[in-house]
Amino acid sequence: MATEGSESLNNGSSSEAQHNQSSPRKSTPLPGNEEKTTHIRFLLSNAEAGSVIGKGGSTVNDFQSQSGARIQLSRNFEYFPGTADRIVMVSGTVDDTLKAVDLILTKLLDEFYVEDGADVEPQSKIRLIVPNSSCGGIIGKGGAIIKSLIEDSQAGIKISPQDDFHPGLHDRLVTVTGTLGGQMRAIELILLKLVEDPYYQQSASAPFSYTAAYSGMNYGPNGGGGIGGKFQNNRVQNKEDRNSSVTIGVADEHIGLVVGRGGRTLMEISQLSGARIKISDRGDFMTGTSDRKVTITGPQRAVRTAESMISRKVASVSER
């Protein structure tokens, strides 16, 4: 596993002046909160995650040096449920955390936003991950707090409904849309609310707990972190990584639950678990049953994860 050293790298010599020019953040955290340790999690596509990591981890190490915050990413193909996006967690003091988020968003805007020639500041969106129990502190009574956050930041802020589709998922997505300056102001205001919530502070202990237990990529002085191929997690292949295959039976009338509309559920289970899943044709049953064959192939851990996800899907209907 990747080491859990939490020190930030200090070997980056990028000029602070350059960062200050690009930073849209004018405000500072409320007195007394700057030194509080906190974290923020948000989603990045695989391409965006690659851009933030940089060659051999160079960009993420540089961002850690400049900001003083720690930046961790979930592994390639370890996605937030219901998405094909990876999770990034930034942790440190409130101020350091905001600096690192600012660096990340500035880079992504430069790299992934296509200029349309107009003199309009580009707009983009970021999806923050917030525990269900902490969302009330952002919404407020009758939506009063979220309205004030939107007015103050001039950014759009939307909180997704609770997800009943993924058992055990206790987080919601908070989407912040706007210019870089508006987004950073909104993220700052949201973080200052969350930092007061003791439950939110505890949620940092399991930032990537959605798939088979995994403690997250860590880029630190001990090198490495999984940037594909030989860097993947700095470990020798063990039996957990060896490919295996298992075939289970799913009642013909329940196969639609596993496949989902347009194959979406099947694709999601495959992405979240990292296993390949093949379902037999209609009429091709497990011997002596009317169960369709579902063949799951991949590393043993991925196979176990996919099998348990499929079993939960089917069980949820059988119990009704």
Residue pairs with C-beta under 8 A, 6 or more apart in sequence:
1 215
1 233
1 235
2 215
2 216
2 217
2 218
2 224
2 225
2 226
2 233
2 234
3 218
3 220
3 222
4 215
4 218
5 218
5 220
5 221
5 222
6 70
6 220
7 220
7 221
8 64
8 65
8 67
8 68
8 69
8 70
8 92
9 61
9 64
9 65
9 219
9 220
9 221
10 65
11 61
11 65
12 61
12 62
12 64
12 65
12 66
14 62
14 65
14 66
16 66
19 66
19 99
19 102
19 103
22 106
23 99
23 102
23 106
24 102
24 179
24 180
24 181
24 184
25 98
25 102
25 181
25 184
25 185
25 188
26 181
27 185
27 188
28 34
28 95
29 94
29 95
29 98
29 188
29 192
30 192
33 94
33 192
33 195
34 93
34 94
34 95
35 93
35 94
36 93
36 94
36 195
37 91
37 92
37 93
38 91
38 92
38 93
38 94
38 97
38 191
38 194
38 195
38 201
38 204
39 89
39 90
39 91
39 92
39 97
39 204
39 207
40 89
40 90
40 91
40 97
40 101
40 128
40 187
40 191
40 194
41 87
41 88
41 89
41 90
41 128
41 129
41 207
42 87
42 88
42 101
42 126
42 127
42 128
42 129
43 80
43 83
43 85
43 86
43 87
43 88
43 126
43 127
43 129
43 173
44 52
44 73
44 85
44 86
44 87
44 88
44 108
45 84
45 85
45 86
46 76
46 84
46 85
46 86
47 112
48 108
48 112
49 73
49 76
49 86
49 88
51 59
51 107
51 108
51 111
51 112
52 59
52 60
52 63
52 71
52 73
52 88
52 104
52 107
52 108
53 59
53 60
53 73
53 219
53 225
53 227
54 60
54 61
54 62
56 227
56 231
57 219
57 223
57 224
57 225
57 227
59 107
60 71
60 73
60 219
61 219
63 69
63 71
63 100
63 103
63 104
64 70
64 71
64 100
64 219
66 99
66 100
66 103
67 92
67 96
67 97
67 99
67 100
67 103
68 92
68 93
68 96
68 99
68 100
69 90
69 91
69 92
69 93
69 96
69 97
69 99
69 100
70 90
70 91
70 92
70 218
71 88
71 89
71 90
71 100
71 104
71 219
72 88
72 89
72 91
72 207
72 208
72 216
72 217
72 218
72 219
73 86
73 87
73 88
73 89
73 216
73 217
73 225
74 86
74 87
74 88
74 207
74 208
74 214
74 216
74 217
75 86
75 214
75 217
75 226
75 232
75 233
76 86
76 226
76 228
77 271
77 274
78 86
78 87
78 208
78 210
78 211
78 214
78 274
79 85
79 86
79 87
79 210
79 211
79 271
79 272
80 86
80 87
80 129
80 173
80 210
81 163
81 165
81 166
81 169
81 210
81 268
81 272
82 163
82 165
82 166
82 268
84 271
85 127
87 129
87 207
87 208
87 210
88 104
89 204
89 207
89 208
89 216
90 97
90 100
90 101
90 104
91 97
91 204
92 100
94 191
94 192
94 195
97 191
98 184
98 187
98 188
98 191
101 184
101 187
102 184
105 124
105 126
105 180
105 183
105 184
106 180
108 124
109 122
109 124
109 180
112 124
113 122
113 124
115 122
121 179
121 180
121 181
122 179
122 180
123 177
123 178
123 179
124 177
124 180
124 183
125 156
125 175
125 176
125 177
126 175
126 176
126 183
126 187
127 173
127 174
127 175
127 176
128 173
128 174
128 175
128 176
128 187
128 190
129 171
129 172
129 173
129 174
130 138
130 159
130 171
130 172
130 173
130 174
130 190
130 194
130 200
131 170
131 171
131 172
131 199
131 200
131 203
132 162
132 170
132 171
132 172
133 170
133 199
134 194
134 197
134 199
134 200
134 203
135 159
135 172
135 174
137 145
137 193
137 194
137 196
137 197
138 145
138 146
138 149
138 157
138 159
138 174
138 190
138 193
138 194
139 145
139 146
139 159
140 146
140 147
140 148
145 193
146 157
146 159
149 157
149 186
149 189
149 190
150 156
150 157
150 186
152 185
152 189
153 178
153 182
153 183
153 185
153 186
153 189
154 178
154 179
154 182
154 185
155 176
155 177
155 178
155 179
155 182
155 183
155 185
155 186
156 175
156 176
156 177
156 178
157 174
157 175
157 176
157 177
157 186
157 190
158 174
158 175
158 177
159 172
159 173
159 174
159 175
160 172
160 173
160 174
160 175
161 172
162 172
163 169
163 172
167 312
167 316
169 210
171 203
174 190
176 183
176 186
176 187
176 190
177 183
178 186
194 200
195 201
207 216
208 214
208 215
208 216
210 272
211 272
211 273
211 274
211 305
212 273
212 301
212 302
212 304
212 305
217 225
217 226
217 233
218 225
219 225
223 234
224 231
224 233
224 234
225 231
225 233
225 234
226 232
226 233
226 234
239 300
240 299
240 300
240 301
241 299
241 300
242 299
242 300
243 297
243 298
243 299
244 297
244 298
244 299
244 300
244 303
245 295
245 296
245 297
245 303
246 295
246 296
246 303
246 307
247 286
247 293
247 294
247 295
247 296
248 293
248 294
248 296
248 307
248 310
248 311
249 285
249 286
249 289
249 291
249 292
249 293
249 294
250 258
250 279
250 291
250 292
250 294
250 310
250 314
251 290
251 291
251 292
251 314
252 282
252 285
252 290
252 291
252 292
254 313
254 314
254 317
254 318
255 279
255 292
257 265
257 313
257 314
257 316
257 317
258 265
258 266
258 269
258 279
258 294
258 310
258 313
258 314
259 265
259 266
259 279
260 266
260 267
260 268
265 313
266 277
266 279
269 275
269 277
269 306
269 309
269 310
269 313
270 276
270 277
270 306
272 305
272 309
273 298
273 302
273 303
273 305
273 306
273 309
274 298
274 299
274 301
274 302
274 305
275 296
275 297
275 298
275 299
275 302
275 303
275 305
275 306
276 296
276 297
276 298
277 294
277 295
277 296
277 297
277 306
277 310
278 294
278 295
278 297
279 292
279 293
279 294
279 295
280 292
280 293
280 294
280 295
282 292
284 292
284 293
285 291
285 292
285 293
286 292
286 293
294 310
296 303
296 306
296 307
296 310
297 303
298 306
